[in-house]
Amino acid sequence: MRNKTIFFILVLFSTNLSPFNWKGALEDIIGLSPLGSIVYQELKGKDNINEHQEYYYPKYYNTTAEPPTTTNVTFEDVVGLEEVLIEIQETVEFLKNPHRFITMGAELPKGILLEGPPGTGKTLIARAIAGEAGCAFYQANGSEFHKTYVGEGPQAIRSLFEKARDNAPSVVFIDEIDAVGSKRSDDGSAAGNEFNAMVGELLAQMDGFKKDSGIVVIGATNLAKNLDTALLRPERFSRQIKIPLPTKNGRCQILEYYLKKLPPGKLDLPINQISGEISQLSGKVSPADLKNIVNEAAIVAVRHDSNVINMDHFILALDRLQLGIKNKLEQTLKQRKRTAYHESGHAIIKILKKEPVSRITIESRGHALGATFGKATSDTETADLTKEKLLDKIMISQAGGAAEEIIFGNKTLGISDDQKRAEEYARILIEFFGTEKFPGVGSIPSSETMKYEIDKEVLSILQNCLQKSKELLMSNKEMLDELANTLLKKETMSEDEIYKTLGMRKPAY
C-alpha cells in the first residue's frame, strides 16, 4: 500500500492535467500531514549523511525554516587564550563527531557559560566553535527577548531554538544572557511575571534537548552571580568557563595578530618589538582595547601626515585609551609647575622602591592634569603583593601630595584619586595582613564600633606613609627639582629620558 501511495503521488508530480498546482499541493501535504512526512523521507532517503558531519542529525522538513547562519571564524582568529581553547575543543569534537561520545556513553554539557569582563572575546569564541565545527550559528542578545506585549518574549525564545533544531548541528549563542536569565522575581508584577516566563521558557527549551540533538547553547555574561541558579545546574549551563584578561604573552600575541592585518610596509619597527613594548605599557587590558590601540595608532599616523606608523603614534593611542582625549586647558605656570612636581614625586618614589616607570606627562587628558605610567612586568603582580609592598604602594600613591607639600606648603584636591587608592591599599593591608591592633583574619568586622576603630587605623597608616614619602623626597630633593624642571620643559618624558635626567641606569625588568 505504501509503495502504491508513493507511485500515485509521483504521477501527480509529473502530470499537468489542469491549471491546479499539483506540485504545490504536494508540498503542503509533505509539510502538514504524517503521510507527507513518510513520502518525504522515502524520497530523501533514510540514511542520508550530512557531507560535513560523520553522524546524521535528523532534520525535520519545515517549509518556513530560514537558511542557517554560518561563520568563517576559526580558532586561528582566537589568539592569546590558549587555555580557553583547550577547554572548548571537546565541544567542537562533539558537534563534528557526536557518535564518538555517544557510543562511549558520554554526554557533553548542553550549555556552556562564558564569563568574563567586556571585550575579552566571548562572542569571538562562540563564533569560532561554530566555525570549527562547520555548523549553523544563531546569535541573540538577551535584551532582544524583552518585547512590548505579553508572551512575545517566550515566543521569541521558542522561535530561536526551533531554527536551531531545524538546522542541527548548531550553536545557539545568547550574549548578555543575564538580561534574560537573571534570578526570578516573586513580586507579582506583570513585568516580573513576563520575565519569569522567559526564564522558564529558556529552561524548558534546554531541557527539551536529547543527547544527540546536536545543539549547544553558549551564554556570555560578566554578571554570572545574577543568573538564576536553575540555569547553572547540570543538564543546562553545567560548564562554566572564565575568560580572563590576557596575560602579557597573550597581549603580545593579540597585538601581533592585529599588526599583521595592517598594510605591508606601514610599520617602522618590527612587529614583535612593537607588540612587546605595548604589551608592557598597556597593562591588563582586553583584546578589544588592544585592537583599538592598533586602529587608533593608524588614525594618529594619518592625522600627522605620516607614511608609516611609529612608536610615538602607538604611545599617543595608548594615552587616548588610558586617559582620554587631550585637553587645551588654560593653566598658569604655577599650576603646571605644581603638576610637574606632583608627577615627579610619584616617579621618584616608584624608582626608589624598585618599581618600573615607563613615562611621565603633564599633558592634560580627560580629567587628569598629568600621569605617571608604570610597566606590567609580571602577570602575578597582584598575587605576589606582600605587606611591605602594600606599604610601598601607599607611599607611592601619596608621593604626589608629599611633593606638593614640600615645594608649595600645601596640597590640592588634585590628590583625591591618589588618596582613594592609598586608602584602598590600607584597608587591604588591615584585612589580609593585619596590624598590631587588628590581626588579619580575611574579613573586616561589621560592627559600628569596629568600623570606627578600623578607620582610625587606616588614617594612622596613611599619615605614617605620607611622612615617610616626604622624608624620602626631602633626602632626594635635587633629583625631585631636576626631574620636575625637565618635565616642565618637555611635558612628556620617556623611560630613557627619566633615568638619564636622574643620572641613573635603567634597570632590566
Contacts in CASP RR format, 6 or more apart in sequence:
PFRMAT RR
TARGET T0000
AUTHOR 0000-0000-0000
METHOD contacts of the structure
MODEL  1
MRNKTIFFILVLFSTNLSPFNWKGALEDIIGLSPLGSIVYQELKGKDNIN
EHQEYYYPKYYNTTAEPPTTTNVTFEDVVGLEEVLIEIQETVEFLKNPHR
FITMGAELPKGILLEGPPGTGKTLIARAIAGEAGCAFYQANGSEFHKTYV
GEGPQAIRSLFEKARDNAPSVVFIDEIDAVGSKRSDDGSAAGNEFNAMVG
ELLAQMDGFKKDSGIVVIGATNLAKNLDTALLRPERFSRQIKIPLPTKNG
RCQILEYYLKKLPPGKLDLPINQISGEISQLSGKVSPADLKNIVNEAAIV
AVRHDSNVINMDHFILALDRLQLGIKNKLEQTLKQRKRTAYHESGHAIIK
ILKKEPVSRITIESRGHALGATFGKATSDTETADLTKEKLLDKIMISQAG
GAAEEIIFGNKTLGISDDQKRAEEYARILIEFFGTEKFPGVGSIPSSETM
KYEIDKEVLSILQNCLQKSKELLMSNKEMLDELANTLLKKETMSEDEIYK
TLGMRKPAY
2 38 0 8 1.000
5 35 0 8 1.000
5 39 0 8 1.000
6 39 0 8 1.000
6 42 0 8 1.000
9 26 0 8 1.000
9 29 0 8 1.000
9 39 0 8 1.000
12 22 0 8 1.000
12 25 0 8 1.000
12 26 0 8 1.000
13 22 0 8 1.000
13 23 0 8 1.000
13 26 0 8 1.000
15 22 0 8 1.000
16 22 0 8 1.000
27 63 0 8 1.000
29 35 0 8 1.000
29 36 0 8 1.000
29 39 0 8 1.000
30 36 0 8 1.000
30 37 0 8 1.000
30 39 0 8 1.000
30 40 0 8 1.000
30 61 0 8 1.000
31 37 0 8 1.000
31 40 0 8 1.000
31 61 0 8 1.000
31 62 0 8 1.000
31 63 0 8 1.000
37 61 0 8 1.000
40 61 0 8 1.000
47 56 0 8 1.000
48 56 0 8 1.000
49 56 0 8 1.000
50 56 0 8 1.000
50 57 0 8 1.000
52 134 0 8 1.000
52 135 0 8 1.000
53 96 0 8 1.000
53 97 0 8 1.000
53 169 0 8 1.000
54 96 0 8 1.000
54 97 0 8 1.000
54 99 0 8 1.000
55 97 0 8 1.000
55 98 0 8 1.000
55 99 0 8 1.000
55 212 0 8 1.000
57 98 0 8 1.000
57 168 0 8 1.000
57 169 0 8 1.000
57 212 0 8 1.000
57 213 0 8 1.000
57 214 0 8 1.000
58 168 0 8 1.000
59 166 0 8 1.000
59 167 0 8 1.000
59 168 0 8 1.000
60 165 0 8 1.000
60 166 0 8 1.000
62 166 0 8 1.000
65 163 0 8 1.000
65 166 0 8 1.000
65 167 0 8 1.000
66 163 0 8 1.000
68 136 0 8 1.000
68 137 0 8 1.000
68 138 0 8 1.000
68 163 0 8 1.000
68 167 0 8 1.000
68 170 0 8 1.000
69 136 0 8 1.000
69 137 0 8 1.000
69 138 0 8 1.000
69 139 0 8 1.000
70 130 0 8 1.000
70 131 0 8 1.000
70 134 0 8 1.000
70 135 0 8 1.000
70 136 0 8 1.000
70 137 0 8 1.000
71 127 0 8 1.000
71 128 0 8 1.000
71 130 0 8 1.000
71 131 0 8 1.000
71 137 0 8 1.000
72 131 0 8 1.000
73 124 0 8 1.000
73 127 0 8 1.000
73 128 0 8 1.000
73 130 0 8 1.000
73 131 0 8 1.000
74 128 0 8 1.000
74 131 0 8 1.000
74 132 0 8 1.000
75 85 0 8 1.000
75 128 0 8 1.000
75 132 0 8 1.000
77 124 0 8 1.000
77 128 0 8 1.000
77 257 0 8 1.000
78 84 0 8 1.000
78 85 0 8 1.000
78 121 0 8 1.000
78 124 0 8 1.000
78 125 0 8 1.000
78 128 0 8 1.000
79 250 0 8 1.000
79 253 0 8 1.000
79 254 0 8 1.000
79 256 0 8 1.000
79 257 0 8 1.000
80 246 0 8 1.000
80 247 0 8 1.000
80 249 0 8 1.000
80 250 0 8 1.000
80 251 0 8 1.000
80 253 0 8 1.000
80 254 0 8 1.000
80 287 0 8 1.000
81 121 0 8 1.000
81 125 0 8 1.000
81 243 0 8 1.000
81 246 0 8 1.000
81 250 0 8 1.000
84 125 0 8 1.000
84 241 0 8 1.000
84 243 0 8 1.000
87 241 0 8 1.000
88 112 0 8 1.000
88 125 0 8 1.000
88 129 0 8 1.000
88 241 0 8 1.000
90 108 0 8 1.000
91 108 0 8 1.000
91 112 0 8 1.000
91 129 0 8 1.000
91 133 0 8 1.000
91 216 0 8 1.000
92 129 0 8 1.000
92 132 0 8 1.000
92 133 0 8 1.000
93 100 0 8 1.000
93 101 0 8 1.000
94 101 0 8 1.000
94 108 0 8 1.000
94 214 0 8 1.000
94 216 0 8 1.000
95 129 0 8 1.000
95 133 0 8 1.000
95 134 0 8 1.000
95 135 0 8 1.000
95 169 0 8 1.000
95 171 0 8 1.000
95 214 0 8 1.000
95 216 0 8 1.000
96 132 0 8 1.000
96 133 0 8 1.000
96 134 0 8 1.000
96 169 0 8 1.000
98 169 0 8 1.000
98 212 0 8 1.000
98 214 0 8 1.000
101 107 0 8 1.000
101 108 0 8 1.000
102 211 0 8 1.000
102 212 0 8 1.000
107 211 0 8 1.000
108 216 0 8 1.000
109 234 0 8 1.000
109 235 0 8 1.000
109 237 0 8 1.000
109 238 0 8 1.000
109 239 0 8 1.000
110 206 0 8 1.000
110 209 0 8 1.000
110 215 0 8 1.000
110 216 0 8 1.000
110 217 0 8 1.000
110 235 0 8 1.000
110 236 0 8 1.000
110 238 0 8 1.000
111 206 0 8 1.000
111 216 0 8 1.000
111 217 0 8 1.000
111 218 0 8 1.000
111 219 0 8 1.000
111 236 0 8 1.000
111 237 0 8 1.000
111 238 0 8 1.000
111 239 0 8 1.000
112 216 0 8 1.000
112 217 0 8 1.000
112 218 0 8 1.000
112 219 0 8 1.000
112 237 0 8 1.000
112 239 0 8 1.000
112 240 0 8 1.000
112 241 0 8 1.000
113 177 0 8 1.000
113 218 0 8 1.000
113 219 0 8 1.000
113 220 0 8 1.000
113 221 0 8 1.000
113 224 0 8 1.000
113 227 0 8 1.000
113 232 0 8 1.000
113 237 0 8 1.000
113 239 0 8 1.000
113 240 0 8 1.000
113 241 0 8 1.000
114 122 0 8 1.000
114 125 0 8 1.000
114 126 0 8 1.000
114 218 0 8 1.000
114 219 0 8 1.000
114 220 0 8 1.000
114 221 0 8 1.000
114 241 0 8 1.000
114 243 0 8 1.000
115 220 0 8 1.000
115 221 0 8 1.000
115 222 0 8 1.000
115 224 0 8 1.000
115 240 0 8 1.000
115 241 0 8 1.000
115 242 0 8 1.000
115 243 0 8 1.000
116 122 0 8 1.000
116 221 0 8 1.000
116 222 0 8 1.000
116 242 0 8 1.000
116 243 0 8 1.000
116 244 0 8 1.000
117 222 0 8 1.000
117 243 0 8 1.000
117 245 0 8 1.000
117 286 0 8 1.000
118 222 0 8 1.000
118 286 0 8 1.000
118 288 0 8 1.000
119 286 0 8 1.000
119 287 0 8 1.000
119 288 0 8 1.000
119 289 0 8 1.000
120 243 0 8 1.000
120 244 0 8 1.000
120 245 0 8 1.000
120 246 0 8 1.000
120 286 0 8 1.000
120 287 0 8 1.000
120 288 0 8 1.000
121 243 0 8 1.000
121 286 0 8 1.000
121 287 0 8 1.000
121 288 0 8 1.000
122 175 0 8 1.000
122 219 0 8 1.000
122 220 0 8 1.000
122 243 0 8 1.000
123 139 0 8 1.000
123 173 0 8 1.000
123 175 0 8 1.000
123 220 0 8 1.000
124 287 0 8 1.000
125 243 0 8 1.000
126 137 0 8 1.000
126 139 0 8 1.000
126 171 0 8 1.000
126 173 0 8 1.000
126 218 0 8 1.000
126 219 0 8 1.000
126 220 0 8 1.000
127 137 0 8 1.000
127 173 0 8 1.000
129 171 0 8 1.000
129 216 0 8 1.000
129 218 0 8 1.000
130 136 0 8 1.000
130 137 0 8 1.000
130 170 0 8 1.000
130 171 0 8 1.000
130 173 0 8 1.000
131 137 0 8 1.000
133 169 0 8 1.000
133 171 0 8 1.000
135 168 0 8 1.000
135 169 0 8 1.000
135 170 0 8 1.000
135 171 0 8 1.000
136 164 0 8 1.000
136 167 0 8 1.000
136 168 0 8 1.000
136 169 0 8 1.000
136 170 0 8 1.000
136 171 0 8 1.000
137 170 0 8 1.000
137 171 0 8 1.000
137 173 0 8 1.000
138 160 0 8 1.000
138 163 0 8 1.000
138 164 0 8 1.000
138 170 0 8 1.000
138 171 0 8 1.000
138 172 0 8 1.000
138 173 0 8 1.000
139 173 0 8 1.000
139 174 0 8 1.000
139 175 0 8 1.000
140 160 0 8 1.000
140 172 0 8 1.000
140 173 0 8 1.000
140 174 0 8 1.000
140 175 0 8 1.000
141 174 0 8 1.000
141 175 0 8 1.000
141 176 0 8 1.000
141 179 0 8 1.000
142 174 0 8 1.000
142 175 0 8 1.000
142 176 0 8 1.000
142 177 0 8 1.000
142 178 0 8 1.000
142 179 0 8 1.000
142 180 0 8 1.000
142 181 0 8 1.000
143 176 0 8 1.000
143 179 0 8 1.000
143 180 0 8 1.000
144 156 0 8 1.000
145 153 0 8 1.000
145 156 0 8 1.000
145 157 0 8 1.000
145 179 0 8 1.000
145 180 0 8 1.000
145 198 0 8 1.000
146 153 0 8 1.000
146 179 0 8 1.000
146 180 0 8 1.000
146 198 0 8 1.000
147 153 0 8 1.000
147 156 0 8 1.000
150 190 0 8 1.000
150 194 0 8 1.000
151 194 0 8 1.000
151 197 0 8 1.000
153 194 0 8 1.000
153 197 0 8 1.000
153 198 0 8 1.000
153 201 0 8 1.000
154 197 0 8 1.000
154 198 0 8 1.000
154 200 0 8 1.000
154 201 0 8 1.000
157 180 0 8 1.000
157 198 0 8 1.000
157 201 0 8 1.000
157 202 0 8 1.000
157 205 0 8 1.000
158 201 0 8 1.000
158 205 0 8 1.000
160 172 0 8 1.000
161 172 0 8 1.000
161 205 0 8 1.000
161 215 0 8 1.000
163 170 0 8 1.000
164 170 0 8 1.000
164 171 0 8 1.000
164 172 0 8 1.000
164 215 0 8 1.000
165 213 0 8 1.000
165 215 0 8 1.000
168 213 0 8 1.000
168 214 0 8 1.000
168 215 0 8 1.000
169 214 0 8 1.000
169 215 0 8 1.000
170 214 0 8 1.000
170 215 0 8 1.000
170 216 0 8 1.000
171 215 0 8 1.000
171 216 0 8 1.000
171 217 0 8 1.000
171 218 0 8 1.000
172 215 0 8 1.000
172 216 0 8 1.000
172 217 0 8 1.000
172 218 0 8 1.000
173 217 0 8 1.000
173 218 0 8 1.000
173 219 0 8 1.000
173 220 0 8 1.000
174 180 0 8 1.000
174 217 0 8 1.000
174 218 0 8 1.000
174 219 0 8 1.000
174 220 0 8 1.000
175 219 0 8 1.000
175 220 0 8 1.000
176 220 0 8 1.000
176 221 0 8 1.000
177 219 0 8 1.000
177 220 0 8 1.000
177 221 0 8 1.000
177 227 0 8 1.000
178 221 0 8 1.000
178 223 0 8 1.000
178 224 0 8 1.000
178 226 0 8 1.000
178 227 0 8 1.000
180 198 0 8 1.000
180 199 0 8 1.000
180 202 0 8 1.000
181 198 0 8 1.000
181 199 0 8 1.000
181 202 0 8 1.000
181 227 0 8 1.000
181 228 0 8 1.000
181 231 0 8 1.000
182 195 0 8 1.000
182 199 0 8 1.000
182 226 0 8 1.000
182 227 0 8 1.000
182 228 0 8 1.000
183 226 0 8 1.000
183 227 0 8 1.000
183 228 0 8 1.000
183 229 0 8 1.000
184 195 0 8 1.000
184 196 0 8 1.000
184 199 0 8 1.000
184 228 0 8 1.000
185 192 0 8 1.000
185 195 0 8 1.000
185 196 0 8 1.000
199 228 0 8 1.000
199 230 0 8 1.000
199 231 0 8 1.000
202 231 0 8 1.000
203 230 0 8 1.000
203 231 0 8 1.000
203 236 0 8 1.000
206 217 0 8 1.000
206 235 0 8 1.000
206 236 0 8 1.000
207 235 0 8 1.000
207 236 0 8 1.000
209 215 0 8 1.000
217 237 0 8 1.000
219 237 0 8 1.000
221 227 0 8 1.000
224 240 0 8 1.000
227 237 0 8 1.000
230 236 0 8 1.000
231 237 0 8 1.000
232 238 0 8 1.000
232 240 0 8 1.000
245 284 0 8 1.000
245 285 0 8 1.000
245 286 0 8 1.000
246 253 0 8 1.000
246 254 0 8 1.000
246 284 0 8 1.000
246 286 0 8 1.000
246 287 0 8 1.000
246 290 0 8 1.000
247 379 0 8 1.000
248 279 0 8 1.000
248 280 0 8 1.000
248 283 0 8 1.000
248 376 0 8 1.000
248 378 0 8 1.000
248 379 0 8 1.000
249 279 0 8 1.000
250 279 0 8 1.000
251 275 0 8 1.000
251 278 0 8 1.000
251 279 0 8 1.000
251 282 0 8 1.000
251 283 0 8 1.000
251 285 0 8 1.000
251 290 0 8 1.000
252 272 0 8 1.000
252 275 0 8 1.000
252 276 0 8 1.000
252 279 0 8 1.000
253 275 0 8 1.000
254 287 0 8 1.000
254 290 0 8 1.000
254 291 0 8 1.000
255 274 0 8 1.000
255 275 0 8 1.000
255 276 0 8 1.000
255 278 0 8 1.000
255 279 0 8 1.000
255 290 0 8 1.000
255 293 0 8 1.000
255 294 0 8 1.000
256 271 0 8 1.000
256 272 0 8 1.000
256 275 0 8 1.000
258 290 0 8 1.000
258 291 0 8 1.000
258 294 0 8 1.000
258 295 0 8 1.000
259 267 0 8 1.000
259 271 0 8 1.000
259 274 0 8 1.000
259 275 0 8 1.000
259 294 0 8 1.000
260 271 0 8 1.000
262 294 0 8 1.000
262 298 0 8 1.000
262 309 0 8 1.000
265 308 0 8 1.000
266 298 0 8 1.000
266 301 0 8 1.000
266 307 0 8 1.000
266 308 0 8 1.000
266 309 0 8 1.000
267 274 0 8 1.000
267 308 0 8 1.000
267 309 0 8 1.000
268 308 0 8 1.000
268 309 0 8 1.000
268 310 0 8 1.000
268 311 0 8 1.000
269 310 0 8 1.000
269 311 0 8 1.000
274 311 0 8 1.000
274 314 0 8 1.000
277 311 0 8 1.000
277 314 0 8 1.000
278 290 0 8 1.000
278 293 0 8 1.000
278 314 0 8 1.000
278 318 0 8 1.000
279 376 0 8 1.000
280 358 0 8 1.000
280 375 0 8 1.000
280 376 0 8 1.000
280 377 0 8 1.000
281 315 0 8 1.000
281 318 0 8 1.000
281 358 0 8 1.000
281 359 0 8 1.000
281 373 0 8 1.000
281 374 0 8 1.000
281 375 0 8 1.000
281 376 0 8 1.000
282 289 0 8 1.000
282 290 0 8 1.000
282 293 0 8 1.000
282 318 0 8 1.000
282 321 0 8 1.000
282 376 0 8 1.000
283 376 0 8 1.000
284 376 0 8 1.000
285 321 0 8 1.000
289 321 0 8 1.000
292 317 0 8 1.000
292 321 0 8 1.000
293 314 0 8 1.000
293 317 0 8 1.000
293 318 0 8 1.000
293 321 0 8 1.000
294 317 0 8 1.000
296 316 0 8 1.000
296 317 0 8 1.000
296 320 0 8 1.000
296 321 0 8 1.000
297 309 0 8 1.000
297 313 0 8 1.000
297 314 0 8 1.000
297 316 0 8 1.000
297 317 0 8 1.000
298 309 0 8 1.000
298 313 0 8 1.000
299 317 0 8 1.000
300 309 0 8 1.000
300 313 0 8 1.000
300 316 0 8 1.000
300 317 0 8 1.000
301 308 0 8 1.000
301 309 0 8 1.000
301 310 0 8 1.000
301 313 0 8 1.000
304 313 0 8 1.000
306 313 0 8 1.000
315 359 0 8 1.000
319 326 0 8 1.000
319 361 0 8 1.000
319 363 0 8 1.000
319 365 0 8 1.000
320 365 0 8 1.000
322 371 0 8 1.000
322 373 0 8 1.000
323 365 0 8 1.000
323 366 0 8 1.000
323 368 0 8 1.000
323 371 0 8 1.000
324 365 0 8 1.000
324 366 0 8 1.000
325 365 0 8 1.000
325 366 0 8 1.000
326 363 0 8 1.000
326 364 0 8 1.000
326 365 0 8 1.000
327 364 0 8 1.000
327 365 0 8 1.000
327 366 0 8 1.000
328 364 0 8 1.000
329 364 0 8 1.000
329 369 0 8 1.000
331 339 0 8 1.000
331 364 0 8 1.000
331 369 0 8 1.000
335 369 0 8 1.000
336 362 0 8 1.000
336 488 0 8 1.000
337 484 0 8 1.000
337 488 0 8 1.000
338 404 0 8 1.000
338 407 0 8 1.000
338 408 0 8 1.000
338 412 0 8 1.000
339 362 0 8 1.000
339 369 0 8 1.000
339 370 0 8 1.000
340 362 0 8 1.000
340 484 0 8 1.000
340 485 0 8 1.000
340 487 0 8 1.000
340 488 0 8 1.000
341 400 0 8 1.000
341 403 0 8 1.000
341 404 0 8 1.000
341 406 0 8 1.000
341 407 0 8 1.000
341 408 0 8 1.000
341 480 0 8 1.000
341 484 0 8 1.000
342 370 0 8 1.000
342 400 0 8 1.000
342 401 0 8 1.000
342 403 0 8 1.000
342 404 0 8 1.000
342 414 0 8 1.000
342 415 0 8 1.000
343 360 0 8 1.000
343 361 0 8 1.000
343 362 0 8 1.000
343 370 0 8 1.000
343 371 0 8 1.000
343 372 0 8 1.000
343 400 0 8 1.000
343 487 0 8 1.000
344 360 0 8 1.000
344 403 0 8 1.000
344 480 0 8 1.000
344 483 0 8 1.000
344 484 0 8 1.000
344 487 0 8 1.000
345 399 0 8 1.000
345 400 0 8 1.000
345 402 0 8 1.000
345 403 0 8 1.000
345 473 0 8 1.000
345 480 0 8 1.000
345 483 0 8 1.000
345 484 0 8 1.000
346 360 0 8 1.000
346 372 0 8 1.000
346 396 0 8 1.000
346 399 0 8 1.000
346 400 0 8 1.000
346 403 0 8 1.000
347 357 0 8 1.000
347 360 0 8 1.000
347 372 0 8 1.000
347 483 0 8 1.000
347 498 0 8 1.000
348 399 0 8 1.000
348 473 0 8 1.000
348 476 0 8 1.000
348 479 0 8 1.000
348 480 0 8 1.000
348 483 0 8 1.000
348 502 0 8 1.000
349 395 0 8 1.000
349 396 0 8 1.000
349 399 0 8 1.000
349 469 0 8 1.000
349 472 0 8 1.000
349 473 0 8 1.000
350 356 0 8 1.000
350 357 0 8 1.000
350 372 0 8 1.000
350 374 0 8 1.000
350 396 0 8 1.000
350 399 0 8 1.000
351 357 0 8 1.000
351 498 0 8 1.000
351 499 0 8 1.000
351 502 0 8 1.000
351 504 0 8 1.000
352 472 0 8 1.000
352 476 0 8 1.000
353 392 0 8 1.000
353 395 0 8 1.000
353 396 0 8 1.000
354 507 0 8 1.000
355 374 0 8 1.000
355 392 0 8 1.000
355 396 0 8 1.000
356 374 0 8 1.000
356 375 0 8 1.000
356 377 0 8 1.000
356 495 0 8 1.000
356 507 0 8 1.000
356 509 0 8 1.000
357 372 0 8 1.000
357 373 0 8 1.000
357 374 0 8 1.000
357 375 0 8 1.000
357 495 0 8 1.000
357 498 0 8 1.000
358 373 0 8 1.000
358 374 0 8 1.000
358 375 0 8 1.000
358 494 0 8 1.000
358 495 0 8 1.000
359 372 0 8 1.000
359 373 0 8 1.000
359 374 0 8 1.000
359 492 0 8 1.000
359 493 0 8 1.000
359 494 0 8 1.000
359 495 0 8 1.000
359 498 0 8 1.000
360 370 0 8 1.000
360 371 0 8 1.000
360 372 0 8 1.000
360 373 0 8 1.000
360 487 0 8 1.000
360 492 0 8 1.000
360 493 0 8 1.000
360 498 0 8 1.000
361 370 0 8 1.000
361 371 0 8 1.000
361 373 0 8 1.000
361 491 0 8 1.000
361 492 0 8 1.000
361 493 0 8 1.000
362 369 0 8 1.000
362 370 0 8 1.000
362 487 0 8 1.000
362 488 0 8 1.000
362 491 0 8 1.000
362 492 0 8 1.000
363 370 0 8 1.000
363 491 0 8 1.000
363 492 0 8 1.000
364 370 0 8 1.000
365 371 0 8 1.000
369 414 0 8 1.000
375 509 0 8 1.000
377 509 0 8 1.000
378 384 0 8 1.000
385 393 0 8 1.000
386 433 0 8 1.000
387 429 0 8 1.000
387 433 0 8 1.000
387 434 0 8 1.000
390 425 0 8 1.000
390 428 0 8 1.000
390 429 0 8 1.000
390 433 0 8 1.000
391 429 0 8 1.000
391 461 0 8 1.000
391 465 0 8 1.000
393 422 0 8 1.000
393 425 0 8 1.000
394 422 0 8 1.000
394 425 0 8 1.000
394 426 0 8 1.000
394 429 0 8 1.000
394 461 0 8 1.000
394 462 0 8 1.000
394 465 0 8 1.000
395 465 0 8 1.000
395 468 0 8 1.000
395 469 0 8 1.000
395 472 0 8 1.000
396 469 0 8 1.000
397 418 0 8 1.000
397 419 0 8 1.000
397 421 0 8 1.000
397 422 0 8 1.000
397 425 0 8 1.000
398 415 0 8 1.000
398 418 0 8 1.000
398 419 0 8 1.000
398 422 0 8 1.000
398 462 0 8 1.000
398 465 0 8 1.000
398 466 0 8 1.000
398 469 0 8 1.000
399 469 0 8 1.000
399 473 0 8 1.000
400 415 0 8 1.000
400 418 0 8 1.000
400 469 0 8 1.000
401 411 0 8 1.000
401 415 0 8 1.000
401 418 0 8 1.000
401 466 0 8 1.000
402 466 0 8 1.000
402 469 0 8 1.000
402 470 0 8 1.000
402 473 0 8 1.000
403 473 0 8 1.000
403 480 0 8 1.000
403 484 0 8 1.000
404 410 0 8 1.000
404 411 0 8 1.000
404 412 0 8 1.000
404 415 0 8 1.000
405 411 0 8 1.000
405 470 0 8 1.000
406 470 0 8 1.000
406 473 0 8 1.000
406 474 0 8 1.000
406 477 0 8 1.000
406 480 0 8 1.000
419 462 0 8 1.000
422 462 0 8 1.000
422 465 0 8 1.000
423 458 0 8 1.000
423 462 0 8 1.000
426 458 0 8 1.000
426 461 0 8 1.000
426 462 0 8 1.000
427 444 0 8 1.000
427 454 0 8 1.000
427 458 0 8 1.000
429 435 0 8 1.000
429 461 0 8 1.000
430 438 0 8 1.000
430 440 0 8 1.000
430 444 0 8 1.000
430 454 0 8 1.000
430 457 0 8 1.000
430 458 0 8 1.000
430 461 0 8 1.000
431 440 0 8 1.000
431 441 0 8 1.000
431 442 0 8 1.000
431 443 0 8 1.000
431 444 0 8 1.000
432 440 0 8 1.000
432 442 0 8 1.000
433 440 0 8 1.000
434 440 0 8 1.000
435 457 0 8 1.000
435 461 0 8 1.000
437 453 0 8 1.000
437 457 0 8 1.000
438 453 0 8 1.000
438 454 0 8 1.000
438 457 0 8 1.000
444 450 0 8 1.000
444 451 0 8 1.000
444 454 0 8 1.000
445 451 0 8 1.000
445 454 0 8 1.000
473 480 0 8 1.000
479 502 0 8 1.000
482 501 0 8 1.000
482 502 0 8 1.000
483 493 0 8 1.000
483 498 0 8 1.000
483 501 0 8 1.000
483 502 0 8 1.000
486 493 0 8 1.000
486 497 0 8 1.000
486 501 0 8 1.000
487 493 0 8 1.000
490 497 0 8 1.000
493 501 0 8 1.000
495 506 0 8 1.000
496 506 0 8 1.000
499 505 0 8 1.000
499 506 0 8 1.000
END
